[in-house]
């Protein structure tokens, strides 16, 4: 059908007795708000399809902030996420909803998102997939930063040296003791390649992406983090 777009539902909420308002991430149009009329009805064929992590083909019409769904069909089964992977998937959906501008194409980021979901489904530890996606998101937002050169001298990063992160500048060689803003050259090389071979590199990557994403996410807490923390507390009780 002409005009079909590959999409994922990031979030949905009820509207009236039978309809849904969808926050959708599409391959060509980025994030779009769509009204799915009658989608909650007992006889609606869409009732089970318009769920997060299900690859969809969708078509919509209209102008302005809210579009109207004209067609939707599942391209396949939902990507199987459970436990920590499921909460991690909700986190990806939430940061996309919070950070990505509506009606703005993010073609590469769409495939980075699919890759991240696939990795979450395949690996027990979600952290590497989350960090790679956060870095891809920063790239798509135009957050250009050089992990491989000292921002002060221009010299290549030395794995055995310590660097301090300066917002809007980059990483500068430093003799400061370790703190939240300092990273080793090994950490920076891992960030540049998006390959994290040690637990310390993963922790450093998480520190960096939280620092870098904070201006975009603002001060409002992420619901997915709160839910994950609540789940962790229950499991350890």
LUMFI-229240 format. One record per residue (C-alpha): x, y, z. Coordinates in steps of 0.2 Angstrom, whole numbers, plus 2048, in hexadecimal, padded with zeros to 3 digits. Layout:
<pts>
XYZ/...
</pts>
This chain:
<pts>
800800800/8078117FB/80D81C809/81080E816/81E812822/82880682D/82480B83F/824806852/81880C85F/82281586D/813818878/800818877/7F281F882/7DF81C882/7D582987A/7C282987B/7BA81887D/7C180F86E/7D0819868/7E381B86B/7EF829869/800822863/811829865/81A820856/82C820850/82C81E83D/83A81B831/83882A826/82D837831/835834842/82A836850/81783884C/80783A857/7F982F84F/7E782D854/7E281B851/7CF81C851/7C680C857/7D680385B/7D07FE86C/7C07F8866/7BC7E586A/7BB7E1857/7CA7EC852/7D87E2849/7E57EE84F/7E17EA862/7F07DF864/7FC7E7856/7FE7F885D/80A7F486A/81C7F986E/82A7EF866/81F7E8858/8257ED846/8177F583D/8127FC82C/80880B82E/7FF818824/7F782882B/7F0838824/7EC84A82A/7F685982F/7FB86283F/80185984F/7F584B84E/7F383F83F/7E683283C/7EA82083A/7E4819829/7ED808829/7F87FD834/7FE7EB833/80B7E283D/81B7DD832/81F7CF83E/81E7CA850/8237D685E/8357D6863/8367CA872/83B7D5881/8397CF893/8407D48A4/84E7E18A3/84E7E1890/83B7E6891/83F7F489D/84E7F9892/8427FA883/83680588C/845810890/84A81287E/838816879/837823887/84782C882/84282C870/831834875/83A841880/848846875/844843862/83B85285A/82A84D852/82984C83F/83C84C83D/84383E833/85083383C/85382582F/86381E837/85D820848/84E815844/85980783F/86480A84E/854808859/8507F7850/8627F1853/8617F6865/8507EC868/8577DD85F/8677DD86A/85C7DF87A/8537D0875/8627C6871/86E7CA880/86C7C8893/8757D8897/86B7E788F/8797F4893/8837F4883/8747F5878/86D804882/87E80D882/88080B86F/86E81186C/871820877/88182586D/87782285D/86A82E863/87683B868/87E83A857/86D83C84F/86A84B85A/87A853853/883851863/89485085B/8A284C866/8B4845863/8B883786F/8C9833866/8D2844868/8D584F877/8CB85F875/8D986A87C/8E8864873/8E185A864/8EC84C868/8E583A867/8DE833877/8EA829881/8E2819889/8EC81C899/8E782E89B/8D88368A4/8CD84289B/8C084E8A2/8B0851899/8AC863895/89A86688E/89A86D87D/8AD86B87B/8B185987D/8BE84F887/8CE85888E/8DD850896/8DD8528A9/8E684D8B8/8D684E8C3/8D283F8CD/8C38348C7/8B283C8C8/8A283C8BF/8AA8468B0/8BA83D8AE/8BD82F8A2/8CC82489D/8D382488C/8CD81288B/8BB81788F/8BC824881/8C2817875/8B380C87A/8A781A877/8AE81E866/8AD80C860/89D80886A/8A57F8870/8A57F5883/8B17E7888/8B17EA89A/8A57EE8A8/8AE7FF8AB/8AC804899/89A80189A/89880B8AA/8A28198A3/897819893/88781A89E/88F8298A7/893832897/88282F88F/87983589E/88384589E/88084788C/86E84488B/86984E89B/86785E891/85B856885/85184C892/84F85A89F/84C8588B1/83C84E8B0/84083C8B6/83E82E8AA/8308228AE/8398138A7/8478168B3/83B8178C2/8338078BC/8437FE8BA/8498038CB/8397FE8D3/83A7ED8CB/84C7EB8D1/8477EF8E3/8397E28E2/8457D58DB/8527D88E9/8467D88F8/
</pts>
